[in-house]
Amino acid sequence: MKAISKTSHREPAGSGYTRRAFLLSLLTGVAGAGVLVAGCAPPADGGSAFDRWSGWLLGATGNRDAVIRVGRLYLQAYPAQGNADALLKEIDRAIAAQLDGTALEAADRARVGAALERAVRSEYARGEVVMVAGWVLSVSEARAYAAVAVLSG
Amino acid sequence: MFVDARALPDETTVQTDLAIIGGGAAGITLAREFDRSGVRVCVIEAGGLEPETQVQAFYQGESVGIDYPLEAARLRYLGGSSNHWGGYCRPLDPIDFLQRDWVPHSGWPFSIDEVMPYYPDASAIVEVAPGRYNDAAYWEEITGERLPALATGRMRLQFVQFSPPTKFGERYGPQLKQSDNIQVLLNANVVNIGAGAEGRQVKQLAVRTLNDKRHSVTARIYVLATGGLENARMLLLSNDVVTAGLGNQKDLVGRFFMEHPHLSGFGDIVVGDLRRVPPLYRERVLAGGRPAQVAFNPSEAFLRERKLLNATFMAGVSGDYRSDTPQGDNSAQTRARIRTDVLKAARRFLADGAGPVKPQDPAYIGTGLGLGGACEQAPNPDSRVSLSQRRDALGLPEIKLDWRLGEQDRRSVVTHMHSLAQEFGALGMGRMVIAVKDDGIWPAQVSGGNHHMGTTRMSDDPKRGVVDRNSRVHGMDNLYVAGSSVFPTCGSANPTLTIVALTLRLAGELRKRFQ
């Protein structure tokens, strides 16, 4: 899992940017402008596109640690959910349902971010929620935090 | 006219037409309805015009169930417990009056339609008129704030309006004092409701004072209006003719005591951007000169679907969260850190844009909303008032309260907490933490709201109720009960407004008797 995420995040927006990598970058943005999966540490040379991108995300608010901590609380409560691929697949499904037929790959980050927000709100409205340390969180929201936590190692 | 019973010659007999025992919200409202009517009214109030320790001590008693502050929960002087009420006003909900197959012993003898005509005048009496308790469009217009519709179908918006709060003794005492046909007998403790030999007619009230005077009051009609606890006690201790106590032939007096269980610290909400939460949702808003606030109530459809009891929740700003708050490892600090973590993690869902919500305060990360909740309690015959072995200063049995809550009460509360969490999530306003474990046990922090209901419940069937639909004690010709002790079910709205509305309705019934 970790290796895949590293590979993905080293190519943030180019042709090699996979759907999953796109989701991951989206999640980190969604989870708070400043979150990026751990394990994607900037390369030593510090000059790549990834370095610039992750530096911007990590430096924005420092929310990365908060997301990881909440994600870990979710994984403590639901230890069977610790598979990043499965988590991302479920999130993918939730987002796709909000995109009105637009392919996920074709949607820009802003639209996908808005779709995830709609998905989260809809889950609250439908009662698709989980309890995490007493907090009532939507399932996709909790999975997003957990995905970041898993990939952070 | 005010008369101090202590100053009357010993063994004075006051003759009147309508004797009202108790000068609280119900008693004063009823008396005012007969001002200038030609009906002689005597309000018999145990206290004076100000609180006194010696008098207040009569409200001591024995709490043998959920711990209950019997003395602190009531006030014994003119105006009664209206002297310390919070002013929360909202009618009961229509479903509160219905017989619900999932709520044993539920159902009033009539629907809300019977009470609804009295709510406007009751609203005026408690100084909140006009009542706009469920009119979202009105509050949107008057505040200029859009009120986002709730999304889950589980809850709905209601509007609590706040009385100043009206202290009935202060507010309406002068009118009673000036009235030609109303006499307020102060410092007069009714120690017995004296019935005739058949137990069908009240003949007189025995009154004693703390300076050992003994008086009596005779009337055509008697109304017991001493509050939801004392009403039952008065009937039970008036047992010289009917040994079980007046109106208690079916062993119902004192049973079915209900409160609105309140939970402190049961949960709170974190909000990423307070601008997303309309002021009415989180604070009292002065609109048109009158304060009001949103109450979150379960929808009737949801109550039916899940077979739950009613509830009311309100939110209030408790403080801001900041990223520079010191961190620590004790449990409170850990809980605080998780709150800020959730706020930071959910920021994308709770605030617009990537920049700080408050540019002038970059460390600001959100606001906490404290929650207040009052929930309906199901009628339970084992939750009851009875007489203690202990005696008060006049030698009468003190009250013994055994307040009990059940699993249906608890399950309803917890479910509605989840509903509230979902509503705030669905609106993108906040995230809620629930501090109450769903483990089948009532949390220790449960308390009451000083709402005492159900102990002389209303029913058309004498086997199921103490009073009939007109608040007359079953089997008695001239004894009525006013106040929340007649509520067969209590809903979740604060009771004062409904107490006043029902009293106005009772006044209409009594006018017919005096014609």
Interface residues (C-beta under 8 A of the other chain):
Chain A: G29 V30 A31 G32 A33 V35 A60 T61 G62 N63 D65 A66 V67 R69 V70 G71 L73 G113 E117 V120 R121 S122 E123 Y124 A125 R126 G127 V129 M131 A133 G134 W135 V136 L137 S138 E141 Y145
Chain B: A151 T152 R154 G267 S323 R337 I338 T340 D341 V342 L343 K344 A345 A346 R347 R348 F349 A354 H418 A421 Q422 E423 F424 G425 A426 L427 G428 R431 M432 V433 I434 A435
